[in-house]
Amino acid sequence: MAYSLIGIFDISMPITYGEGERSWFRLMAIILQRCKSWEVFVWAGESSPYASAIPRSPKGYEAFDMQDSTELNKTLDMGRVEGIVGETPPGLRGDHAFAMTRHGVQMKLPLLDVVFDRPNQSVIIHGHTPGYFGRSKPWDLPVRVTCRRPKSKAETYRLGIVNYSLSGLARRNQYEIREGPLLCFFFTLDPNGRSWLRLQTENVILIYHKGAPVRCRCSFETVYI
């Protein structure tokens, strides 16, 4: 299937017979290097055995509800330019200089502290609205996350925002959610507790928010997915 898409995407790629799923991975790796929209990460389901940032097959993109497309496209513009991983010029969204490495896609993301409500298949972002003179109010944002992974020993989870804005990172150790939708990856600690592991979900994770900005705890870290 991957080879039949080469002409559609105007891509030059050596053909190797008998490589199976790896041909799809190689095609997507080239597309990632050329893409100019975070839409390339709008998928769900089983990931490629070679990188968790790439779906195992094109069927992964069927998980996205096209009714959300118009609103989501407003926040998906990447504005990809040459640079160093982790450096994003003002006005652009996300780590535009992410890179494909031997360990997967290297990307710098704000990781939001969340609580995974397993029975209801959602996560809760505990935040607060900014205010002065003690007028700040607690504000919880529920986000649907359909993940069937067995219970983790660490039970430590994060949402990594892919199409984040630099203005949202203005405050240290906090991210200010001002608008949406925000495309997210779901993470937990690996068995050694040393790095973040992306979890497979059955839905595309989006944060929708309107109204007063909500500030929540986060760390800004480099992850491999």
Buried (B, 14 or more C-beta within 10 A) or exposed (E): EBEEBBEEEEBEBEEEEEEEBBBBBBBBBBBBEEBEBBBBBBBBBEBBEBBBBBBBBBEBBEBBEEEBEEEBBEBBBBEBEEEEBBEBEEEBBBBBBBEBEEEBBBBBBBBBBBEBEBEEBBBBBBBBBBEEEEEEEEBEBEBBBBBEEEEBEEEBBBBBBBBBBEEBBEEEEBBBBBBBBBBBBBBBBEEEEEEBBBBBBEBBBBBBBEEEBBBBBBEBBBBBB
